[in-house]
Every structure is written in structure tokens, then in C-alpha cells.
Amino acid sequence: MTVYVDDMYRVPMGQFGRMKMSHMIAESFDELHAMADRLGLKRSWFQGDHYDISMSVRARAVALGAVEIPMRQLAALSVLQRLKEPMGAPETAVDRLMAIREARRSQNGHT
């Protein structure tokens, strides 16, 4: 199992004044909450499938073993998780998600 943090802080949507934020997700919610507990995050900060974390928390998460990935890969992993699909490797997440969506469109008669 793996915890992932993205690089949302690099784009405007991840910047709130001087504060820069990232997302943190994991292959299981148990693992995600365990990492959040280790980082001292409140459960009330859970966003349904991820935590929004500051740069200092992100650095501590990485020091504890979280894997840094691009925001696009993390977003694809998150959608795969919501679709009840295996998250798999971040490097293939975007392509796998696109293939799943295409297959579902084809099954529903859309081209």
C-alpha cells in the first residue's frame, strides 16, 4: 500500500495567498487515515477521498514514505478509486482511466 502526495502547490488552484497546498491520497482509506494520524491531521479535515495538506505537512509525509506524483496522476488515481477500479501504478493511471472511460462509453452505445 502507498500514500501519494501531488504537486498542486505549483499551480494557481493550489495557492491561497502565501499558503501552498497539495492533495494526499492512499490506496486504502485505512492507510490514508493512518498517515494523517501520524501527521497530526484532524479527521474532520478529510475531504471524502483525500486530505488537503500544506507544504510543511507534505514534506513530513514524504519523509514518512509518501510518494510524490504529479497532480494529473493523483487525480486519475482518485477517479479510479471512486470507480472502484484498482489504482495501480501512478505512471499508467491517466491512460488506464481513459481506456476505462472509453470502454464504458462503448458499452453504453456511445462513440
N, C-alpha and C positions, 0 to 999 in steps of 0.2 A: 504494500500500500504506500501511496505517496501523497504528500501535501505539495500544492503548487501555489506560487505567487506570480502575478503578472507585472507588466511594466506600464500599467495605466498612468502612472505618475508622469510619463513622458509626453502625454497628450493633454490638451486643454480640459477634457472631461474628467481627468484625474487630478486637476489642480484647483484648489479652492483658496485663493489668495496665496499665502505663503505655504499652506499645507498641501502636501502631495500625497496621493493615496494609491493603493493597489488593492486588487482582489486576492483573497486566499480561498482556495477550494481543496478538496481531497477526494480520493476515490470512494470514501465512505464518510457519512456524517459522524460516525463514532470517532474516526481518525481526525476529522476536521475539528470536532469539539475538543478532543484530547490535546491537539496542538494549541487551540485557543486557550484552553485551561493553562497550559504550560506558559503561554504568553501573557496570562493575566487578563484576557479579554472577558467581558461580561457576556453571558448567554443572550442577553437582550439585544446585543449588537449583531446577532446572527441575522442575515438578510434572506433567509429561506433556503439558500443553497450556497452561500458564501459569506465571508466576513470582509468588510472594507477595513483596510489597515493602513496606518501611517508608515512613513519611511523608516522610522526607528523600529517599529514593530516588525516591519518587513525584514530588516537587517537581522533582528533576533530570530525570526522564523527561519531564515536562510542558515543562520549559524546552528540552528537546531535540526537542519536537514531538509527544509523545504526546497523545492526545485524551482528555479527561476525560468519562466517561459514567457513568450510574447503574449500580449493581450488577446490577439486573434485566436491563438491556440487555446488559451484558457476559456475564451467564450465558446469555442467549439466543444471543448470538453464538458462545459457546463450544460450546453444544449443536449449533447449525447446523454449525459446523466439524466436530464429531465425526460428524455425519450426512452429511458430505461434500457439504453444500449451500453455496452462496455465502453469505458472511457478510452482504454488503450493508450498507446504512445502519443504524447502531445504533437510530435512531428508529423503524424499522419491524421490527426483529428479533423482538420479542416476538410481534407479530401474525403475521409470516411463520412463525415456529416453530409457533404454534398452528394455523395453516392446514395446514402440512405434517403435523403430528401427526393432525389431523382427516382429511386425505386418506388417510393411511396406515391409520388405523382403518377408514375406509370401504372401502378396497381389501381389507382383511382380513376384511370382513363384520361388523365391529363398528359399533354405532350409539351 
